[in-house]
Amino acid sequence: MLKELLAPAFALTLSPGCGGGGSSSSAELASTMPLPVATTQVTRWQGDAPAAVSMTFDDADESHWVLGARMLRDRGLLGSFYLPTDWVTDWQPWRDLASEGHEIGSHTVTHPLLTGLPLEQVEQELLESKNILEAEIGQEVLTFAYPFSAENDAIRAVASNHYVASRAGPLLDTVNPSAPPDWHGLHAIVPISSWNLARMQVELDRVMAEKGWLIVQIHGIGNSTAWQPVPASVYRGFLDDALTKDVWITRMIDVISYVVERDSVRLTTRLEDPNTLRVQIRIDELPKHPVPLTLQTVLPEGWTDATISGATTEGPSKVFVTNNERRIQYDVGAQDRTVRIRRK
Ligand SMILES: [Zn+2]
């Protein structure tokens, strides 16, 4: 679902004399009057990707940085690592991952079954692990994963006091919709040692069909002694398959931030002069960890190419045709700003 905000005004009122005949080309109209053109939409996922995937790693296993992070790094990707702080014997590998840009999240202090604890103790596990991680890693910890995927409404409420979002387990549906209904009950799949690449591809096909967000929860890779390690070839094959399909593979926090920005952005597009569109971007809810938003602006008829002016955008832009409309796609940093698109 693309979010669309039509620019106000510019309702083109044609006099009866020129209605429907099509004798005036749109290019001529564009040079003489404002067109009812120009809508700008934010794409469901960054880069207009067909789906989002987050690779998450639980329990501070050595294979996460030996194999998991390395295969992500080789592909220019970032993952999310959930550490029970009492289980970490050496912080250095995790500090290194964080400094490379990977996300470090909390998985409590002692990895208890939270549903079996009094709420004060739940609170303590969630808060203390966050404090320890932030002191050891030197970065703000924004997301959480429930040990054993065990949670309930009361525990979700505690998590919401300390974290932006929390990952649960394989609930009724393995795919999160593009607007998750509860940030503290995010669904995840849990691949186990017997899963082959075909089994993983079933999940990839599903998330692409639903245009949603798949969170993959991994405990170990290859010869790891962790619970149910996934074969390295399956892990690698899944990454490559998802990349081939242009899926957006990124940290939990990036997807969360994108959704918050995407669903609170207000876009106004006007023709400033016959050869310039002005897009105003207002983001009502700015997350703690902002990420670039991907926008598409429909070009007025007659424009074959366009450029984004100024240093307001991030990354390259591209012009393409879809549904008989010519659009320009570009990324903008998450802050209120004005972008100008000039006819080329
Ligand atoms: Zn765990």
Residues whose N, C-alpha, C, O or C-beta is under 5 A from the ligand:
A	BS01	ZN	D58 D59 P147 F148
